[in-house]
Amino acid sequence: MNCRSEVLEVTVEARQVEEAMLALLHTILLHRSTGKFHYKKEGTYSIGTVGTQDIDCDFIDFTFVRVSSEELDRVIRKAVSEFKDALSSDGMGQISLEFYQKKKSRWPFSDECIPWEVWSIKVNMVNLANEQERQICREKVGEKLGDKVINVVEVINRHEYLPKMPTQSEVDNVFDTSLKDVQPYLYKITYQITDSLGTSVSTTMRRLIKDTLAL
Amino acid sequence: MAHFETEYQRLEASYSDSPPGEENLLMHVPEGSKSQWHHIENLDLFFQRVYNLHQKNGFTCMLLGEIFELVQLLFVVGFTVFLANCVDYDVLFANKFVNHTDSSKVTLPDAILPMDVCSAHIRDNTFVIFLLIISGVFWLHRLVKFLYNVCCYWEIRSFYINALKMTMSELPYVTWQEVQARIIEIQKEHQICIHKKELTELDIYHRILRFKNYMVAMVNKSLLPVRFRLPALGDSVFYTRGLKYNFELIFFWGPGSLFENEWSLKPEYKRGGNRLELADRLASRILWIGVANLLLCPVILVWQILYAFFSYTEVIKREPGSLGARCWSLYGRCYLRHFNELDHELMSRLSKGYKAASKYMNCFLSPLLTVVAKNVAFFAGSLLAVLIALTIYDEDVLAVEHVLSSITLLGVCITVCRSFIPDKHMVFCPEQLLRVILAHIHYMPDHWQGNAHRYETRDQFSQLFQYKAVFILEELLSPVVTPIILIFCLRRKSLEIIDFFRNFTVEVVGVGDTCSFAQMDVRQHGHPAWMSEGKTEASIYQQAEDGKTELSLMHFAITNPHWQPPRETTHFISQLKERVHREAAGASSDTHPLSLSESEPRSLVANILAGPSTLASVHFACDSSLTNSGVPEMPGGAAALRSLSPISGSLHLRGSLSAAHRASGFTGRTMTGSGTDARTVSSGSSAWEGQLTSLVLSEYASTEMSIHALYMHELHKQQSRGDLSRHTWHRQESDESSDSIPDEVRSEPNARSRHVPRSHTFPTTLTSPGAGSASAASGTAAGRDGAGPQSSSQRRHSGPAADPFGAGAAKVVRTPLVPMGGWAEDGKASSRHQEPLQEETSEDELPPHIQKVT
């Protein structure tokens, strides 16, 4: 567990899930991306530029900044919409954004991916009865997200471990170089869904049997 | 408008859009990752491997060792099968004659069956095939593991060479402390651990010993079912490698264990909410594992027997006495281990105590057995003598049937008998021996002191220090007994186990989930009877027994002088050190030991050091020449040692010990220097290290620890005299042995007990925890304590912030300041915990006595 982990928790309505997730993930990625590296032959490099872009949310009173890279946005959107689909109407879920580093190893083993920072966003879904509540929720979630963003920035501002800037040959071990306009640290988005009931009797039994048979 | 002069010029545009004007661009130089050692994923495993490689003396030794082990395995199986199936025993025993044309001699190859007969034999025997398959699978598993290990340790090897800058050839001669210091050094450069800028010694220890600390804590809190009351054998301990393996499987790494991975407990076990459900789950897992053990029992049993046969028969034949020799039992190792003590530290400590311990156990040879043994040895000896004499006269005697075997058997018989006959010129002093043992093993239940000559004490000590034969026997029985213990004993404890892991797991940044006892925080887990009174806020449930927290803390601080503990802990350590050193100084100024009558109050250390003999004068005299000097006096200490040894005679063990104490005493003094802060101590000792190798330092550290351990025990004894002591040894039942001794000590029929010098400096030999003489003893104790350093009693009254050390000794009756936090905050309403809970709360006004942990 040689990695930092940060947990963010949000409570949103079903239709806000996508935007809230995008807001948080993009905020984190904004700070964890650089411009493309252009290596020179003497072992130096220059960094390309990164544009930013304000995005207004439809269902939340909130505007966030993201890297203006359509490609990155597409990737994130895809992950988030998968997560949203998997999330049932009032369930809990967790989406995590993991930054990792690759370590080349010798032949019989595949490359190791060693995470150095994990952001877990826990989502609590609520159902709202009427329009008035929705209106209140819209504002409240906006405020909450604002807090979270400040939170994220605070964490990122701390002087903590970051992978060292790689040489040209190693750039793939640290940065995701597949995008053509921006270069974030290598990341992985995973999610898991938990029932709001958590461990009901039947699941416990099932798990118990599975556990015990897994000898 | 021919020529319009202007400042403005057309820009010499270079329309290459990206990047414009390369020369003006900000250029960066990549640092690259020069080493591959930054940010290691599984630091637990990494540090463990680093430690293992160090302990195994480098890569080559380890590789060879493992290869031989694999070969040995093949050999054991192959040879057994061969012996069972391919040997014609009739030929060997000459029941069947072999027709030889050329000579009449029977050769070994004659007895071996030809290949085809042999393989037919094997094919017919399903049991052998079954055995072969099992061992084949096992061997393959080992092989895969071996190959994997080779790859992993190759990496560690390059870590040693490239990062730590140590070659494999010098590794056996480098101490672990040095390796550790290097690791801490390179953390600054490579950031192995990303959470912190700097690693501490404690972090490394925590990671290497994470699970061992849990086991030590569980044994300390009597959570594991390893003690049993058997109808015939009385109290006994059963803890074998197989059982230990199963415990670890269940708790730490088996499928569905409490731990998610090496470093974190599963989150559901950290919450108290559904503890009952979790306990049920754990219970059913234990049941399954128990059943699996039962099913595999024949396989394991056969394996154990084979293994024992091949590894021990040769030893027994060579020196039959070795079965009578003793070893520290597995339980003993767990009981005696400090928190955060690495294997090699424990082993060296126990090995130092080995001689004294076996001497102590030999005090208790049964006189009846001695008489019998003497006579058996006499008869066997005479027979043997005749046979040998005959053989010398004419060696044809050897050819007579069974002569050779009877010579061998008689020899074995005599050796066994001799081990029951005590040495005539040996004088035994169990009380002193036990003290010497204590100096090394550091832990001992309270009621042993003063009862060293009792058979009960011996029996209990033998649980820690058992016969090797018993050890082997237990290992052989283990496959049968283990499932029974798992199914019937451990399963009942599942709720307590769940509670234990929840209550005593803390998450430390950069380390993960560790056992909170291993933090060695006196405030959280200190025991008021062990010098942490007033500092500890622990409830009885949270206190570590036997002063484990305090002793572990001292041990760790002494073995790792560079470690900077948290502030309160620093305070505790420095206070204790200062006290010990001051008293040591006080003791040394006491030049004429003969003037020390019982009425004269004396300091504790003098008490410990002086002993009953006049030896004291010798080493105090030596000491006075040593006191004001620094490191160059090292040979002086050695001289003291030498000067002691010829005089001491039968007491030389003790003498050398106290000489060692002197040495450690002045070690300490040079270390403390002027300041009392532990920081100055550590800086002082680092100056020290410059002159001496760290090996020497660690040697002195162990003697320093010995003196601290003795001191703490002494203080504890005085402190708890007024109270009913709280036994951890047999918490299930009250200890009858210690109550009934007071005065029949003198009238004891055992002749040897008269040899015990009952010095006045050891009040314990005269008194006992029993009520009768307690008040007088504590009176003298109080006097003694008060006169030592300008002492505690006044300061105690002055306020709670004052020095709490040994303060209790000044009062005969005291009410302990034990915060009764109950067992845990949440959900303790379960029926299983009802009993202890009530007991705890009812103890509010009383001094803590025998704690019941059902």
Interface residues (C-beta under 8 A of the other chain):
Chain A: M1 N2 C3 R4 H38 K40 G43 T44 Y45 S46 I47 G48 Q101 K103 R106 P108 F109 E112 I114 P115 W116 E160 Y161 P163 K164 M165 P166 T167 Q168 E170 T199 T204 L208 D211 T212 A214 L215
Chain B: S18 P19 E22 L25 L26 M27 H28 V29 P30 E31 G32 S33 Q36 H38 H39 I40 E41 N42 L43 C151 Q191 I192 C193 I194 H195 P255 G256 N261 W263 S264 E268 N274 E277 R281 S284 R285 W288 I289 A292 G512
